[in-house]
Every structure is written in structure tokens, then in C-alpha cells.
Amino acid sequence: MALGRRRGDAKVAEAAVVLMNQRQDGAMDDIACRPAQPHESAAVAELRWRWVQELYGTPDTTLDEFVPRFVTWARETESSHRCMVMVRGDVVIGMAWLAITQRVPHPRAFERMSGDVQCTYIVPDERARGLGGELIEAVLAWARDLGLERVTVHSSDRAVSAYSRHGFEVSPRLLQVEVGQGRAG
């Protein structure tokens, strides 16, 4: 079975979770959490650039240089990297990525896949309202629908508690080693 053509793919692509959030002025906002559409790749790229700027200062690569490269990357990796967005109207206010990896076949389960949550981000003005948790839940539901065995995350210190609230636990068997000296930080 091809990566991305598992049982729940179409169901998730068709569904959008609409969240009713109370604004500070008491009014209600309609916010949708759904798989990103191709025309939103530039907005997602800008969120990624803003996130790096927020954490590490202005990147060496300008936003104008980064966006088209990111859009190309997103198009080329769409079978292995899926983006869930949170939108208000037509404005993308958050994102979370699910990186999907095929696993080595097992005699009892030939088709095996796992996932990794990456780049969960909500714009600063929208934080502290539970939207990050909604993105995490949406990505986990997507992973279940795709039949993934497990989902991991490499979290920032600030977000560990959010992931823990949504079922992530420390695993004594999941180990890692830094083998490169990438500039990502």
C-alpha cells in the first residue's frame, strides 16, 4: 500500500474541526483545524520563518528567499510530511506537521509506519487558548486514521507539558544521538 493511501487519509482530508473560541472581548471566533491546502504553503512557510525568528533571532535566510524554497520542499515531500493548519477565515494562525516513516516489515505486520510530530506553532497573539492542544489532538487523530503504530515528538522544554497532557510519555527505549551539526538549533 502506498504511503499516504491508507484507510483514513480521505476521511481526514474531508473533515475540518471547527472550534468555537471565546475572544477576550467575549465574542466567539470560528477557527478551523484541518489538513493544509496546497495554496496555504506560503503562509505555512512564513509561520516557520517567524517561529525561527522568535526563538533564535532573525535568520540568515530572508523570508523572501525562504518561502519559495519551503513551498517547493512541501510539494516534494507531501507523501511523507503532512501539515495540519489552524485557520481563522482564510488566515493561517497555526500549524503542526506529521512526518511519516515506513518501518521495516515484520512477519506479523508487513506494512508498518510511525510518525513524528514536528513544528507545532501558534502565532503569539493566539496562544494560551488551547489551540496548540487542538493541533496536537488533530495530528494524533490523523495518525490513528493512517494506522500509524506510534507517534513521537522532539519537544521544546516549553511544550513538554502540552504534549504530556495529550498522552505523550517519556520512553526509556527511545534513544537518540546527535550526528550532525545542523544550523537549526
C-alpha positions in Angstrom: 0.0 0.0 0.0 1.5 3.4 -1.0 2.4 5.8 1.8 -0.5 8.2 2.2 -3.1 6.0 0.7 -4.1 4.2 3.9 -7.7 3.9 5.2 -8.2 7.2 6.9 -6.5 9.5 4.5 -9.6 10.6 2.6 -11.7 10.9 5.8 -9.2 13.3 7.4 -8.8 15.3 4.2 -12.5 15.9 4.0 -13.0 16.7 7.7 -12.3 20.0 9.3 -12.8 20.5 13.0 -14.4 23.9 13.7 -13.6 25.2 17.1 -15.6 27.9 18.9 -13.2 30.0 20.9 -14.2 32.9 23.1 -12.2 36.0 22.4 -11.1 38.4 25.2 -14.0 40.7 24.2 -16.5 37.9 24.8 -17.3 37.3 21.1 -16.9 33.9 19.5 -14.4 33.0 16.8 -14.8 30.2 14.3 -11.4 28.6 14.0 -10.9 25.5 11.8 -8.3 22.9 12.2 -7.7 20.8 9.1 -5.1 19.5 6.7 -3.3 22.3 4.9 -4.3 23.0 1.3 -1.6 23.5 -1.4 -2.3 27.2 -1.7 -1.5 27.7 2.0 2.1 26.5 1.7 3.5 30.1 1.6 1.6 31.0 4.7 2.9 27.9 6.5 6.4 28.8 5.3 6.0 32.3 6.8 4.9 30.8 10.1 8.0 28.5 10.1 10.3 31.5 9.4 8.6 33.6 12.1 9.0 30.8 14.6 12.7 30.6 14.0 13.0 34.4 14.3 11.1 34.3 17.5 13.3 31.7 19.1 16.8 32.5 17.6 16.6 36.0 16.1 16.4 36.9 12.5 17.5 34.0 10.3 20.4 34.4 7.8 17.9 33.5 5.0 15.4 36.2 4.3 11.7 35.5 4.3 11.6 36.2 0.5 14.3 33.5 0.0 12.8 31.0 2.4 9.2 30.9 1.3 9.7 29.6 -2.3 12.2 27.0 -1.2 9.9 25.9 1.6 6.9 25.7 -0.8 9.0 23.5 -3.2 10.0 21.3 -0.3 6.4 20.9 0.9 5.3 19.9 -2.6 8.1 17.4 -3.0 7.6 15.8 0.5 3.8 15.8 0.7 3.7 12.0 0.9 5.9 11.8 4.0 5.2 15.2 5.6 1.7 16.3 6.2 0.7 19.6 7.6 -2.3 20.3 9.7 -3.3 24.0 9.9 -5.4 26.1 12.2 -7.2 28.9 10.3 -9.5 31.8 11.2 -11.3 32.6 8.0 -8.6 32.4 5.4 -5.7 33.3 7.7 -3.4 30.5 8.9 -2.7 31.1 12.6 -1.1 27.7 13.4 0.5 24.6 12.1 1.7 21.1 13.1 3.4 18.6 10.9 3.2 14.8 10.9 6.3 13.2 9.4 5.5 9.7 8.4 8.2 7.0 8.1 7.8 3.5 6.7 9.1 0.9 9.1 10.9 -2.4 8.3 8.3 -5.1 7.7 7.6 -7.6 10.5 6.3 -11.2 9.8 3.1 -10.3 11.7 2.7 -6.9 10.2 4.3 -6.3 6.9 3.0 -2.7 6.4 4.2 -0.6 9.3 4.5 3.1 9.7 5.3 5.5 12.5 5.1 9.2 12.8 6.8 12.2 14.4 5.0 15.5 15.3 7.1 18.4 14.1 6.9 22.2 14.1 3.7 22.7 16.1 3.4 26.5 16.2 0.6 29.0 17.0 1.1 32.7 16.3 1.9 34.6 19.6 -1.4 36.6 19.6 -3.4 33.3 19.6 -1.5 31.4 22.4 -2.8 30.4 25.8 -6.2 29.4 24.5 -5.7 25.7 24.0 -5.2 25.9 20.2 -1.8 24.1 20.3 -3.5 21.3 22.1 -6.2 21.2 19.4 -3.5 20.9 16.8 -1.8 18.1 18.7 -5.1 16.2 19.0 -5.8 16.7 15.3 -2.4 15.3 14.3 -2.9 12.3 16.6 -6.3 11.6 15.1 -4.7 11.8 11.7 -2.0 9.3 12.8 -4.7 6.9 14.1 -6.6 7.2 10.9 -3.5 6.5 8.9 -2.8 3.4 11.0 0.5 4.5 12.4 2.0 2.3 15.2 3.3 5.2 17.3 4.0 8.9 17.2 7.0 10.6 18.7 7.9 14.3 19.2 11.1 16.1 19.9 9.7 18.9 22.1 11.0 22.2 23.3 11.2 22.5 27.1 8.2 24.9 27.0 5.9 22.5 25.2 6.7 19.2 27.1 3.7 19.7 29.4 1.3 20.3 26.5 2.4 17.1 24.8 2.2 15.2 28.1 -1.4 16.4 28.5 -2.2 14.8 25.2 -0.8 11.4 26.0 2.9 11.6 25.2 5.2 9.9 27.7 8.9 9.6 28.2 10.1 6.3 26.8 13.2 4.6 28.3 13.7 2.7 25.0 13.6 5.7 22.6 17.2 6.9 22.3 18.9 9.5 20.1 22.3 10.7 19.2 23.2 14.0 17.5 25.2 13.0 14.4 25.2 16.4 12.6 25.9 19.9 13.4 23.0 21.5 11.6 22.2 25.2 12.0 18.6 24.6 13.2 19.3 24.9 16.9 
